[in-house]
Amino acid sequence: MEQLITDLIGWLETAPPYMIYGILMFFAYIENVIPPVPGDLFIAMGGYMIAEALISPVAALVFTTISSTIGFMSVYLVGYFFGDRLEAREKGSMIAGFVPAGQYYRGKRWVQKWGVGVVLVNRMLAGTRSVIALTSGMAELNWVRAILASVASSLMWNTFLLALGFFIHGNWQRIGQILQIHGQVVILLMVLAFGVWFLFRWQKRRGQAG
């Protein structure tokens, strides 16, 4: 993967800005639809391009945020219109042959419990983004709120990725390590937040019962 990115950068360094923006937008969109695609790493590559003065930081952030939001809403609409049919096609550990059942039901529980708040932190949860988008559509979350939350989430996350690529520059292995650690920390914080929320509810019910 590191060699692929190095080769891609070598090609993009001689490409016109619109081509660079197009590549960034493509990966920002496709990683919502095909989760194994390491879109975060490619968006961070945009930070390197900014450091090399090949593209504008504002344009890179705007274009990737728009693409990320469109990608999220594309999967949201699939869940909204076809979610029940997909769930009915569960077989073994997969749903409809391409969605891991474990991730799907985890995302479904999060959406049912936290609603649009899950969409707000959706970008920080690599690997479950498309599942959250899918289950958000199935839950028929208000589409205006879903779009606004997705824009806010994408804006924050893409700012982080572009800044990461800008400051770390061409050390892609290091960027990959940081993103992996970040994902683990976010999941840990969510587990802790759920634990605090559960404890608060338990104490409240206990107080009412007393």
C-alpha angles and dihedrals in degrees: 000000000000091000090048091054092046090052092046091050091050089055095044093050087072095038125099117258094254090059091052092049089049092054092048092049091048094055093041088056102037097051088065091054100036106031097192089067106100094228094159092061092051093048088051085054085066088064089059090051089052091051088052089051091240096125140017117263092217094050092046091052094046095047096046092046092052091048093046091051093047089049092051093047092048090061090040089059091050089055092045096053104026106020097109092051092050093050090050089059095063112144122175111314094343136073116216088348097285111053117079106235093218093056092042096055092041090054091045092054091048092051092047091050103037104022116190090359088077090056089052092059093032096107092058091058105078113195096024100059097098091044091053090048090049095048091043088059092046090051088051093231111189103279095217091054090044091054093046092048091047092050091050092046093046092046093054095043097044090048088055093047095048091047090049092053091044096054101034090041114185101356095111095167090058092048090052091051092050092050091050092050091045091054092052092049092050092051090048091051091050091051090050091047090051090049092052091047092049092048091049092051092046093052091046093053091045090053092050091049090051 
